[in-house]
Amino acid sequence: MAYLMHYEFEGRDMKKILFINPSLRLNSPTKFLPVGIASVMTYLDQHHIDFDFLDIDINEMEDERIEEYLENNRYDIVLSGSIVTHYKWMKWLTNTVRKYNRNSVIVIGNSVAGSIPKLFLQNSSADIAILGEGEITCLEVVKNIIANNNTWDNIDGLAYKDRNGNVIINKNRKGHKKLDDFPMINWGKFDTEKYFQKSYAAAKAIDDQKVRVMPVVTARGCAFRCTFCHFVFWNDPYRYRSPSNILAEIKRNIDEYQCNYISFWDDLSFASLAQAERFADAILASGLKFNWSAAVRVDLFGNPKHELRRRLDVAKKFKLSGCQSLGFSLESANSEILKMMNKKIEGQYFIDQVALLDQVGITSMISVVFGYPIETRETISETFDMCLKAKVYPSIGYLLPLPATGMYDHALKHGFIKNEDKYLDSITERQDLCLNMTTMGDDEVKHLIAEGAEKLNTELKIGLSSGKLLKTGGYNKHTSKKKLKKLTREKNSLILNYNEAEFEADLGVA
């Protein structure tokens, strides 16, 4: 039998449990309710598990305050999670928990642990890494501890350190097929009013009302496998909730929280035009009035396999049902790079979709990424030219190879990443050029992208200052006035350029 490394409180009847919501960017002017940890919390609450909650994000807790809290409050089980670009700080958190809670079982989920379970467990003080969906696995973990059960090899969907420090990886847990079985998220432990004050959306669509944004998950996973894209539900099929189940949660959000804007918080909200139309029809039939945004593919309204009239009709239904913006990615205009990305789209899809959405009054929120190994001066120019043709200013990013992606494997194979732990430390909370896999020098890549961005900014009359063209920026300690007595982390002092552009141009929300 395999036993957990830190597990020495057998016989204690009551177990104190803590959930921690980390902060991706501590001083960011925008905050969004975290659906991942909230869903796990809701699931445990439904099964009558009592726990405390520490919301670092909305309370703007510096590392020193977090340390003080953990020093003064002892827990048997601590659960948290984040995306893999928060790797360095999550190691700090687990080490700090261990310092003051020697016998705690530390459970970490989401991609920061689930995509690299062995690496994360070996380099942190965490005991358990959750692989994939967290609700059922976390419940089984907590129940195991409450029952004083020392064995862990019978729980799917986790990795753990045994008493000798060896990492044991159990078999994957298949994602729950029917998402309607999960309870709607209970936001009772969150300070929703603070989150409303620090969130925003397309306020221009709501006249003079302040935006009260809430996230709703409609689907899990993605129907596609782009080589740069990392998501939590790696091996699970694309699944989506029924329209009636989604609308019940939205109605609750409107009635209880006076929510007026829904951000559908999915990797891919709609995988097909038929699915999209069913949902729009359901909203219209419900009589509910709310504004919303979602993530789609560039071929949802741009692929000519559906007649233009059909695509236009569905887009009109979207607009009538409250859709204000759709986010989708061009990523690159170059056909060979798109093939390397496994995007399975054509550039013309992008042009046609932007035009169609503009025709019905829906804003296109576009992203592009530069830095694929075959990127050249010409391919960079090609992508900017296509954005100019579509008359959109995108969110501009550098390729960042992340674990469990084709590009990460490429970077390892070809020696761009020599030490995974150091590499993942280096990308924490960063948005600049972290790893250049092109044949061009760093300065040339940065110059070409800045040049293209400035051209777009000028010709489209966006009005961004030169320092806000890209989502890159400087980094500094969370506390600059005094040196923290314990470990510190880095932060990005700038919000994303695209969001800032939208805020300045369109919102005007206090």
Helices and strands as residue ranges (DSSP letters): E 17-21, H 35-46, E 52-55, H 63-72, E 77-81, G 84-86, H 87-100, E 105-109, H 111-114, H 117-122, E 128-130, H 135-146, E 158-161, E 167-169, G 179-181, H 192-197, G 203-206, E 213-216, E 219-220, E 239-240, H 243-257, E 261-264, H 273-286, E 291-295, H 308-320, E 323-331, H 335-341, H 347-360, E 363-370, H 377-390, E 395-398, H 406-413, H 420-427, H 442-459, G 466-468, E 475-477, E 490-492, H 497-502, I 503-507
